[in-house]
């Protein structure tokens, strides 16, 4: 038998929090925090491998072992525009991938449907403050 993957472990956390914990939480603040934990576990489960090694390789292929900050600071360096474009592409990718965290942490009432983890459970409304 092989050990469970990280994805399988995080999926078990999502299912346990959603199916066994959340329905028993009656305090609105605790329910909100449980929703956030579910969102964080979903993010951890679905985010994939760290892209940084590939990004480092792409940067090195473009500018060698030179300091990226020095290349960006030098307006006369012909590699600067290509490096800027590459870094913006990396940033755009990060923002797209990490946007899911805003879903879970920007609005505590939001718990998006997770079709891979079973049905959603209702949560008590948070009182007006």
GIJOQUI-V158105 format. One record per residue. N is the residue number from 1. RES is the residue in one small letter. SS is DSSP state (2 for helix, 1 for strand, 0 for the rest). NEAR is the number of other C-alpha atoms within 8 Angstrom. Layout:
N/RES/SS/NEAR
N/RES/SS/NEAR
//
This chain:
1/x/0/2
2/x/0/3
3/x/0/4
4/x/0/6
5/x/0/6
6/x/2/7
7/x/2/9
8/x/2/9
9/x/2/10
10/x/2/12
11/x/2/12
12/x/2/8
13/x/2/10
14/x/2/12
15/x/2/11
16/x/2/9
17/x/2/11
18/x/2/12
19/x/2/9
20/x/2/9
21/x/2/9
22/x/2/13
23/x/2/11
24/x/2/6
25/x/0/9
26/x/0/8
27/x/0/7
28/x/2/12
29/x/2/7
30/x/2/9
31/x/2/13
32/x/2/11
33/x/2/9
34/x/2/10
35/x/2/13
36/x/2/12
37/x/2/8
38/x/2/12
39/x/2/11
40/x/2/10
41/x/2/12
42/x/2/11
43/x/2/10
44/x/2/10
45/x/2/13
46/x/2/7
47/x/0/7
48/x/0/6
49/x/0/4
50/x/0/5
51/x/0/6
52/x/2/6
53/x/2/7
54/x/2/7
55/x/2/9
56/x/2/8
57/x/2/8
58/x/2/8
59/x/2/12
60/x/2/10
61/x/2/7
62/x/2/9
63/x/2/10
64/x/0/7
65/x/0/5
66/x/0/8
67/x/0/6
68/x/2/9
69/x/2/6
70/x/2/8
71/x/2/11
72/x/2/11
73/x/2/6
74/x/0/8
75/x/0/6
76/x/0/5
77/x/0/8
78/x/0/5
79/x/0/9
80/x/2/12
81/x/2/7
82/x/2/8
83/x/2/13
84/x/2/9
85/x/2/8
86/x/2/9
87/x/2/8
88/x/2/8
89/x/2/8
90/x/2/9
91/x/2/8
92/x/2/8
93/x/2/8
94/x/2/8
95/x/2/8
96/x/2/8
97/x/2/8
98/x/2/8
99/x/2/8
100/x/2/9
101/x/2/11
102/x/2/9
103/x/2/11
104/x/2/14
105/x/2/8
106/x/0/7
107/x/0/8
108/x/0/11
109/x/0/7
110/x/0/8
111/x/0/10
112/x/0/5
113/x/0/6
114/x/0/8
115/x/0/6
116/x/0/4
117/x/0/8
118/x/0/7
119/x/0/7
120/x/0/7
121/x/0/8
122/x/0/5
123/x/0/8
124/x/0/8
125/x/0/6
126/x/0/8
127/x/0/5
128/x/0/3
129/x/0/2
//
